[in-house]
Each structure stands twice: as C-alpha cells, then as structure tokens.
Amino acid sequence: MTSFRCKFSIGNQRYVQVNEWKGELRVDIREWRDDKPTKKGISLTLMRWKNLVDQLQYADQALQNKLSYWIHVGGNVYCNITDNSVCVDIRQYWKPEQELVPTKKGICLRPKEYSCLKELVPQIGKVLPELDAVVPCYLQSDHMNQIGALQCPECNPNDCDKIA
Ligand SMILES: [Zn+2]
C-alpha cells in the first residue's frame, strides 16, 4: 500500500506528492482525474528529484532565452525544454536503437504548473528530511574515475552493462 506524506496542487488537477511505497520514498508529479492518479506523470526517486531541483536554474535560463535544454535526471529520465517552448517536459525515455525515444510516462508542465512546482521545492524539502542524506552520483567516490560513471545505471543507463 502506498502512503503519502504530502500532496500539493500545481493546478489543472495536477499534484506533487511524496509517496512511500515498500519503504522507498518517491516524489510523484502527476495528473489526477476523479480523485484517481492517471498515467500522465512521473515518479522520481529522491536522487532523481535532487538532480532535477539542483538544475532548475538552468531550465529557467533556457526558458528565458527560448533555448532548448536537457537535464539528465537519472537513468532514462530527462527534463527537456525545446526551442521556443514555454513548457517543461519531465519524461521517461528508452533507447530501442541508436536514439533515445520518449515514452508516454511523463508529464509536460505548463508555465504556471512549472512555477508552482518550483515554489513547492522548499516545502517538499521540509517533509523529506531524507533528502539531506542523498549523495548525487557525481559526488560518490566510485564516480571519481570515468569508469565508475560509465558502469552506473543512473549515469549511463543504456550501456552500463557493456562496460567491462
Ligand atoms: Zn551514477
């Protein structure tokens, strides 16, 4: 059973929740309908949430300058801003062949929803004291050499098993 610590509205029946499921904490950004979660959304581990939050300043710059920008959130999850777009897409991708392809698992945040999400970051931090203990990949000791990062499923999700 999933329990949740908090549920904040970002508008248009979309919510950010901190969920606890089988002892794992996740930040879930999702559209709801008739009080039920829909498939439109993304569920982030604490490390992925931290990676996202730490890079939102770059997303803001891209939005301001109408440039494209990719944040690697972890694994095959990316936060993507396209040229001249006002929306911020957080999504699971996969790599069937040479190129990364978006899946339906994700959510494209409209400008108001995105600014609501940003305003909620400190509040989510308050209900998630565990975030302080999360060490981002690039600060972990086994990532100090490049092989460590190449073998990591978070950093190099599609080829990590091919690195000897
Ligand atoms: Zn890593």
Boltz pocket constraint, residues with backbone or C-beta under 6 A from the ligand:
constraints:
  - pocket:
      binder: B
      contacts: [[A, 137], [A, 138], [A, 143], [A, 148], [A, 149], [A, 152], [A, 153], [A, 154], [A, 155], [A, 156]]
      max_distance: 6.0
